[in-house]
Amino acid sequence: MTAPRGPRAAAGAEGPRAAVREASGPRAVSRRASGPRARRPGLALIAAALLAGCATGTTEADPGAPDAPSASTGSVATPGPSRAPEGRTPDGTLLVADFGSDTVTFVDPGRDGSGEGGEPIASVKVGTAPYGLVVGEDGRAWVATAEGVAVVDTEQRTRLALIPYATESGPVTTGEYRGGGMGIALAPDGKHVYVGVNVPGEDGAVEVIDTATREVTGTAPVGMRPFDVDVSPDGSEVYATDHDSFDVTAVDADTLKTRRMEVAPYGTEGGLGSWLKPHYAVVRPADGKLLLPFEGERLAVLDPRTGKVTIERMTANTHQHGATLTPDGTLLVVGTGPIGSDDEDPSLTVRAPDGTERIVPLEGPHEDVAVSADGSTAYVTGGFTRDGYWNGITVVDLDEKSAPVRLTAGNRPLGIAVL
């Protein structure tokens, strides 16, 4: 376990962290008080031309379609037809969103889910630069891509539809700052999907999709770059973690009224150039509070009823992104690696409900994490939203009976779910 350092200086004031901007080159940072813009017909026509056939509707995909070439070093594991079993996709199969291509990949996690002997079994085309995904009890996956939310039948491994956004988010592009869907969540009753839509340089939106009709039925303005979206245990509120505006937006699920709550344990100095922003959150079922990890040093605990934030100490001392909870309430947090000379390497924090932590070293940067149904195994994607990603998943035995296993799979995989 890494020895903790003292309190970090305010954002933008710490050497290497201040010298490196998260934005790729100069960007306009003006924010419209009126929230996201409605999609204009002209832009929709341009986007349709760019998509070249990725229109909404039933689309069968080739289960053995290879991924696009990756920008990273290392190979891309592509499923062969012999590894695509017919019939129902087995329980425990992993599904990852391939941010480096336009696919999701189904991955056999190996013997007893350990990663040993595992490999990809099928890929399905979904849309440009898929980011987050969520899977319902009916076996349908909802995938946030640059141009819409793809609906995937995980049993038959086909894309059923692509639902375009109501929010104008600019031309369909790839890369870390692309517009379109980012975080995505499903209502507890399965009737609605909530997706955070990034509008580059401006406030974003949470769009509501009716899962029966596959249509956008409402839009709520949120902050800048909604990295993650979560839902309260009772389904009454939706939470967008607004990366570039240092806050969380609570959206009333019935009225779509919103309220913004600042979550900035290091302050907001540095604006878009700051590294010290919220990324991912999890909702604690016991009390409905949101847990937001920062830099392996501080866990911000947000009470959405009051907007009050309390800070708990963390120990990994590394830049942190993805997070999830195991069935027993253990918090898993992905450490992506150092952003300053005094930071530690990539890791997975395993934080017990009493606050004690165990730090599992990881090889190379990672982005998001999912956990097996029995809570014994964590699956950590190697995609990472910044440079230095790798094309695979690290399988971590949370019972510490075996060392982590690296499983080559996908093309810059970000979002992940266990089927």
Secondary structure as UniProt FT lines:
FT   TURN            11..12
FT   HELIX           16..19
FT   TURN            33..34
FT   HELIX           41..51
FT   HELIX           81..83
FT   TURN            91..92
FT   STRAND          94..98
FT   TURN            99..102
FT   STRAND          103..108
FT   HELIX           111..113
FT   TURN            116..117
FT   STRAND          119..125
FT   STRAND          133..135
FT   TURN            137..138
FT   STRAND          140..144
FT   STRAND          148..153
FT   TURN            154..157
FT   STRAND          158..164
FT   TURN            176..177
FT   STRAND          180..186
FT   TURN            188..189
FT   STRAND          192..198
FT   TURN            200..201
FT   STRAND          205..210
FT   TURN            211..214
FT   STRAND          215..221
FT   STRAND          226..231
FT   TURN            233..234
FT   STRAND          237..242
FT   HELIX           243..245
FT   STRAND          247..252
FT   TURN            253..255
FT   STRAND          258..262
FT   TURN            265..266
FT   TURN            269..270
FT   HELIX           271..273
FT   STRAND          282..283
FT   TURN            285..287
FT   STRAND          290..294
FT   TURN            295..297
FT   STRAND          298..303
FT   TURN            304..307
FT   STRAND          308..313
FT   STRAND          319..325
FT   TURN            327..328
FT   STRAND          331..337
FT   TURN            341..342
FT   STRAND          347..351
FT   TURN            353..354
FT   STRAND          357..361
FT   STRAND          369..371
FT   TURN            373..374
FT   STRAND          377..381
FT   STRAND          392..397
FT   TURN            398..399
FT   STRAND          405..408
FT   STRAND          413..418
//
